[in-house]
Amino acid sequence: MDRKDNGASFQIVVDGKSRSYRDTLETALEAGIFLKEQHPPSEVIVRDVRNNVQTVIGWKNGSAFSSDAIPAPGFSVPGPRSK
């Protein structure tokens, strides 16, 4: 899936510019890691368009990896409720 209007839930952003959309987190992370391997100095982020949670694709010791998902500035993710 490559377009937001087709129901994609994940956006891939490279250096602040939207590059692609994917329908599952797994394929979005794979695409983000592939892009990071092709362009290590670039900032690559996989963003969930439903709740704006971002996963940064990093580069360390010659290979790409994905970090834990973090909420974007100004947004919060609901946590566990206290009883």
Secondary structure, DSSP 8 states (H G I E B T S, - for coil): ---GGGT--EEEEETTEEEEEESSHHHHHHHHHHHHHH-TTS-EEEEETTT-EEEEEEEETTEEEE---EE-TT---------
